[in-house]
Amino acid sequence: MQLFATEVNPTEESPPIIFSKAEFINAFTTRIPFKVIDQLIVVEVEILDKQGNFIIDTGSETLILNSAHFKPTRKYKQEGRNKSGVHKDIENVKEKYLDLLSIKDINLKKINADVIDLSHIEKIKKIKVLGIIGYSILKDFEVFIDMHLNQITLTKIDKNGDRLSDKVYAETMHDSINFTLKKHTIILDASIDNHKVKFGLDTGAEYNQLNKNIDSEILDYFYPNKKLKLTDASGTTMQVMAGKLFKVKLNDSIYFGPMKTVLTNLRKMNIAFSTNLDGILGFEFFAQQRTIINYKKQKLYFIKFPIIAP
């Protein structure tokens, strides 16, 4: 997949952004292989003369560039503004303006990228992180996250969420559910042993998160076994209790086995995004469900894992 980016008032033409190893299915659809690094979905990218990795993160509102590798455009609207992270405000966020982002023949114009220091992620993960691809890019596509084949399929959709090509998936969708969109956050109605809960869905969450202030009857289904240190996008590190969460269901036919989960405080995120979430479903969700996200229709579709003979 080739993307082309130019700054506003550039001094010279910028080179293309290239998603390495992408496979073009048709004029509206491309498949991008990804690596799983510490339960993060990572794609290889070449952008503005640099080569490295981008994290696919539906929990991020924007396209983010790592300030360790990119400088903001000289003229930006709000110097030193703050953005809200899950646990703490991210300070001194600047912007970089991209005139055009093109996925082969699919053009996304006037793209803004936040420029944030992500060097702490590089240090922890021991990889070069050029940035994060978030909602502002993904919302214009139907996004199939396939943990069976380790690939993401992006297909362009119209304003109603209908695919511009009907020749996209070889597989058959077996179920679907509606979600609500609060700003950029996907919110799912779910249950834990018949107790109703609301979860946010976030591909950038290495572990599921459960609000430690949740009803004690629900906490009975969280089995702690160790302590972990978590670091969020602001670089804030905290110690949390980790374990497994049992008996999570989206409906009578979509349910999950025990999922690695951490107990944390989601108050900051709930205030920032005006939500009232009981938890976050992340990598563990996608590891158990081959999932298609359609932001325009506000629906998730599911494709079965193949049955492998013993």
Buried (B, 14 or more C-beta within 10 A) or exposed (E): BBBBBBBEEEEEEBBEBBBEEBEBBBEBBBBBBBEEBEBBBBBBBBBBEBEBBBBBBBBBBBBBBBBBBBEBBEEBEEEEBEBBBBBBEBBEBBBBBBBBBBBBEBEBEEBBBBBBBBBBBBEBBEBEBBBBBBBBBBBBBBBBBBBEEEBBBBBBBEEEEEBBEEEBBEBEEEBBBEBEEBEBBBBBBBBBEEBEBBBBBBBBBBBBBBBBEBEEEBBEBBEBEEEBEBBBBBBBEBEBBBBBBBBBBBEEEBBBEBBBBBBBBBEBBBEBBEBEBBBBBBBBBBBBBBBBBBBBBBBBBBBEEEEEEE
